[in-house]
Amino acid sequence: MSYKVGISTATLYPMLTEQALLELCKRGVECVEIFINTDCELSRKFLSQLRNMLKEYGISVRAIHPFTCELESMMLFTHYPRRFLDSLEYYKKFFGAGEYLGADLFVLHGNNRHNNYPKELYFDRFVRLSEEAEKFGVTLVQENVARCVSGELSFLKEMKTAIGDRARFVLDTKQAIRKGENPYDFLTVLGGSICHIHLSDYDTDSDCKLAGTGKLDYPKFIKAAEENGFEGSVVLELYHNGYRSLDELYENYLYIKSVRDKTF
């Protein structure tokens, strides 16, 4: 199968978003995930700068990731209905940014596991957000995050059962390892509902390393993903201390791409 390979601008944090995007564009990656780092980056003036850059270099945007992910318990999974409605209006700015930049996906972290919020209400809120995102041509996707209820594979399985095709997922390998989950289990349980992968490797010293430098056999992993119905995209998402230089990061991107193209 053919899937797109890219890098998240979050990997270059705290470099300014437009500078991070330019660095990735100059290296000719196939696609990017753009992390919106603050409210002013949702302005049409700023987004037009990004869109012009993407058009100039012929790069596509696979996903948008919001800086408000740390606040989603308070904003979206709140017991105060008026705050949710206001937050829903605010998230339309992100969905609109995705539409303007041509992004396919919008990544949600969701509710912190320490915030007492009923599963049924969570699923209802997710569906409402998904419906709004859909109006902008964007698919809402749930990421597995260790500090959130979504870190538990059992929760995501229940979510898939509860809301059916509305349940679409991002598999983050480092978050699975951090939570003590096996990344392969996500592939078998969620299958074709996974449409995006945040890729990194791990060993006994770190749960966030360059692909192919740790315990995760990436060719075997992506083959298992394909066999379980995965169709989507794979982006490198590392922390700034997970690589030594942008050249090294780009070389790792080329490795991931070579696995797809069977040229490794």
N, C-alpha and C positions, 0 to 999 in steps of 0.2 A: 504494500500500500504506500501511498505518498502522503506524508504529513509535513506541515511546516515546522521549521526549527528556528528558534530565535533566542533572544536575550531580553530580560526585563531591565528597564531603566533603573529599577530599585537596586540592582546589583552594583550600580555606580554611585549610590547614595554615600555621602551627602552632596555630590555634584549636582548642580542645578539641573532641573529636568530637561531644559532645552539643550544644555551642553552635553548631558548624558545621551540624549537622543542623537545629537550630531555625531558623537563618537561612534555610536553603533551604526548610524547611516553611512559614515565614511568607510566603515569596514564591510559594508554590503551584506549585512545579515538579512535573512529572508523576511523575518517579521519581528516585531517587538511587542512587549507588554509595557504600557506606559503607566507609571505610578504618579498620580496627581498628588503633589506634596502639600498644597495649600490652596486656599480659596481663590486667590487671584489667578491661579493657573486654570481656572474654569472660565475665565473671561474670553469672549470671542476674539479679542485682539491677540491674546496669548496663544489660543488654540490655532488661530490662523497661521501663526509663526510655525507651529509644529506641523500643521497640514502642508504648508508650502515646502517644508523641509522633506517631509515624507514623499511628496510628489516629485521633488527634484531628484531624489535618490531611488525612487521606485520601491520604497519599503512599505509594507502593510502593517497595520496594527491589529494584533490578535485580541488583546484584552486591555481593559482599563481597570486600574486598582485604586481605590479611594484612600486618602489619608485619614478619613474618619473611621477606618476599620477598628481602631481602638475604642471608639465611642459607640459602637453599634448596639451594645447592651442598653445603654441609656437612651439612645436616639430611636431605635427601631423595636427593640424587645423590652419595651417599657410597659408598665401597668397604667400609665397615664395616656389615654387615647389622643388627647390634643397634641402631645409632644410627638407621637408617632405620625400624625397627619402632617405636622409641620416638617418633620424629618423626611417624610415621603416626598413632599414638595421640593425639599433641598436635594434629594437624591436624583430628582429629575434633571438637575444641572449636570450630574455625572453621566446620566443616560444620554442627555443631549450632546455632551462632549464626545461620547462614544460614537454617536450617530455622525457627528461632524467629522470625526477623524477616520470613520470607516471601520471602527472596531466591531468585532463579532460578539465579544463577551464582556460581562461586568462581574468582577470577583467580589464575593461577600465572605467576610469572616464569620459574622453572626454573633450569637449570644455567649458571653463569658460563662464558663461552667459554674462559677460561684454566684451567678445571678439567678435566683429562683424564678423560673418562667416555664409554664406548662408547655409540653411538646406540641400539643394540639394548636395552641395559640401561635407557637413558633412557625409551624407549618403554614398556618393561615397567613401570617405576616409575609412569609417567603413568597407565597403564591401572589399576594397583592403586589409585592415589589416586582415579581416576575412579570405580571401583567402590565405594569407601568413601563418596565424596561422594553417589553415587546413592542409597545407603541412607538418606540424609537428605533426599532430594528435591532435591538440588543438582547442577548440571552443572559439572564441572571444565572450565575454558577456559584455553587457552594464549595468553598475550600475547606479541607480538613486542617484545623488549627489546634495545636495541643492545648492551649489555654481556654479553648472554647468547647461548647458541647459538641461541636462538629469534629473534635479530635477523636471521638469514639466512633469506630466503624459501625458499631451496633446502632448508633443514633442515625447515621447516614442510611443504613439499610432500612430502618423504620421510616425515615423520611421518604425514601424511594417508594416504599409500599403505600404510604399515606397519600402522596400527591402525584404519583405516576410519572408521566413524561415531563412534568414541570421540574422534576428533580434532575438537575444536571450538575456535574461535579468537576472540581479541580483537584487533582491528586498532587499534594506536595510531599515529596519523599522525605525531606528533613523533618517535617512536622510529624509524619507517621513515626519515624524513628524516635523523635523526641517524646512522643506519647507512649512508646513501647509497643507500637503496632507494626505488623509486617506489611510493607508496601505491596507485596504480591497479593495479600488478602483483599486489598481494595480492588485489585483487578478482577478477581474471581467473583466478588460479591456485587460490585457496582457495574462491571463490564462496560458496555457501550454507553452507559450514562456518563462516563468520564470523557470529557471533551477537551481537556487541557491538562498538561503536566508541568509542575514546577520542579525542575530536576536539579538535584545535587547528589553527591556521594557521601559516604560516612565511614568512619572507623572508630576504634576505641577512644580516640582523642578528640574527635570532632564529628558532629552530625551534619556538617555543611562544608563539603569539599568539592573540588572540581570533579566532574564525571570521569569515571575510569581510574580514579586515584585511590579508591577505597574498597569496601567490601561489596558494593552493588555491581553485579555483572550487568552492565547496561545493555549489551546486545541481547542477552537472555531476558532481561526485564522488558524491553520494548517488544520482543517477540511474544512474550506472554501477554502484554497489553493488546497486541494485534489479535492474538488468538481468542481474546475475551471481548472482541468487538470494538476496541478503541479506534476512534477516528477523530483526529483533531490536531493538536499542536504540542510541541515540547519546547519549553523555554528554560534556559539556565537562570536560576534565581539563587544567588549567593549573597553572603554578607561581605562587606568590603575587605575583611581579613581572611576571606576564603581563597584569595588569589593574589598574586604578586604584582601583576601589571595588566593593562588592557590587552597587550599582545598575547599574554598567556590566556586570558579570558577568551579572546577570539580563536586561538588555537584549540581551546576546548570545545567551542561552538563547532569548529570544523570537524572535530572528532565525532561529535553527536550527529552531525550531518552525514559524515562518512558511513556511519552505522546504517542510516536510512538508505544511503545510496549503495551500500555493500561494497565500499571501496577501502575499508580499513584492513 
